[in-house]
Amino acid sequence: MSQEQAPQISEIARRNDEFRRAGPNQDWVATAGAVALSNFPGLVQAVIDYDDFNPDIDPYGEHDMGRIVWEQEKTYWKIDYYDQARQYGLDPLDPACRRILTIMLASEC
């Protein structure tokens, strides 16, 4: 990461953390396998509380993905960036960016 990129990466991570920590809203989705886990609400809370960012899962430092072993299942959550209509990808720093967080089982990736 260059010196020029560091402030941008830091701001993306801040916005992603803020979005994730605010908890579920209409822009959080989950796959059928994740929802079927017996303690899905606990998994959602684990996503909100997640802080295990490391180069293996977060190589760019944007805090846009996490991995959690839950009920002996490997799960992931991922934040993607869209326009307000959720039709096109958008720069994560664009003021019009709409973040979408997906929770899924690794087997569903």
C-alpha positions as semicolon CSV with decimal commas, in nm:
position;residue;x (nm);y (nm);z (nm)
1;M;0,000;0,000;0,000
2;S;0,138;0,338;-0,095
3;Q;0,136;0,647;0,127
4;E;-0,131;0,792;-0,104
5;Q;-0,359;0,489;-0,062
6;A;-0,334;0,466;0,317
7;P;-0,590;0,740;0,399
8;Q;-0,836;0,599;0,144
9;I;-0,800;0,243;0,278
10;S;-0,839;0,370;0,631
11;E;-1,159;0,556;0,541
12;I;-1,304;0,253;0,361
13;A;-1,232;0,037;0,667
14;R;-1,391;0,297;0,896
15;R;-1,708;0,313;0,685
16;N;-1,727;-0,067;0,659
17;D;-1,684;-0,107;1,035
18;E;-1,950;0,155;1,101
19;F;-2,195;-0,016;0,863
20;R;-2,130;-0,363;1,007
21;R;-2,139;-0,257;1,371
22;A;-2,475;-0,081;1,320
23;G;-2,628;-0,426;1,276
24;P;-2,882;-0,572;1,037
25;N;-3,092;-0,356;0,811
26;Q;-3,241;-0,393;0,463
27;D;-2,887;-0,409;0,321
28;W;-2,789;-0,722;0,514
29;V;-2,863;-1,054;0,347
30;A;-2,791;-1,415;0,435
31;T;-2,790;-1,736;0,236
32;A;-3,033;-2,016;0,311
33;G;-2,757;-2,226;0,468
34;A;-2,655;-1,950;0,707
35;V;-3,013;-1,878;0,812
36;A;-3,069;-2,251;0,874
37;L;-2,802;-2,261;1,147
38;S;-2,966;-2,323;1,484
39;N;-2,822;-2,005;1,636
40;F;-2,831;-1,768;1,339
41;P;-2,894;-1,465;1,568
42;G;-2,570;-1,550;1,748
43;L;-2,385;-1,556;1,416
44;V;-2,527;-1,214;1,330
45;Q;-2,397;-1,081;1,662
46;A;-2,057;-1,239;1,591
47;V;-2,047;-1,050;1,259
48;I;-2,132;-0,723;1,437
49;D;-1,858;-0,786;1,695
50;Y;-1,599;-0,920;1,447
51;D;-1,245;-0,785;1,489
52;D;-1,018;-1,066;1,363
53;F;-0,888;-0,878;1,060
54;N;-0,559;-1,017;0,935
55;P;-0,380;-1,036;0,600
56;D;-0,523;-1,382;0,523
57;I;-0,883;-1,262;0,521
58;D;-0,834;-0,886;0,478
59;P;-0,527;-0,839;0,257
60;Y;-0,611;-0,479;0,162
61;G;-0,710;-0,364;0,512
62;E;-1,059;-0,255;0,407
63;H;-1,248;-0,463;0,667
64;D;-1,481;-0,585;0,394
65;M;-1,470;-0,957;0,471
66;G;-1,451;-1,188;0,769
67;R;-1,438;-1,558;0,850
68;I;-1,611;-1,714;1,151
69;V;-1,636;-2,079;1,250
70;W;-1,990;-2,111;1,383
71;E;-2,154;-2,434;1,497
72;Q;-1,866;-2,628;1,338
73;E;-1,939;-2,454;1,006
74;K;-1,698;-2,220;0,834
75;T;-1,890;-1,902;0,754
76;Y;-1,799;-1,581;0,579
77;W;-1,941;-1,234;0,565
78;K;-1,862;-0,993;0,284
79;I;-1,941;-0,629;0,212
80;D;-1,993;-0,527;-0,151
81;Y;-2,044;-0,179;-0,293
82;Y;-2,333;-0,080;-0,519
83;D;-2,521;0,218;-0,652
84;Q;-2,848;0,305;-0,476
85;A;-3,051;0,080;-0,710
86;R;-2,814;-0,211;-0,641
87;Q;-2,755;-0,258;-1,012
88;Y;-2,393;-0,153;-1,056
89;G;-2,076;-0,165;-0,854
90;L;-1,964;0,164;-0,706
91;D;-1,649;0,306;-0,550
92;P;-1,669;0,248;-0,172
93;L;-1,582;0,615;-0,109
94;D;-1,853;0,752;-0,339
95;P;-2,116;0,935;-0,130
96;A;-2,387;0,744;-0,317
97;C;-2,234;0,406;-0,231
98;R;-2,475;0,150;-0,086
99;R;-2,305;-0,122;0,115
100;I;-2,451;-0,474;0,109
101;L;-2,337;-0,727;0,368
102;T;-2,387;-1,097;0,292
103;I;-2,348;-1,378;0,546
104;M;-2,289;-1,724;0,396
105;L;-2,155;-2,071;0,462
106;A;-1,819;-2,143;0,303
107;S;-1,984;-2,431;0,119
108;E;-2,217;-2,181;-0,050
109;C;-1,939;-1,961;-0,192
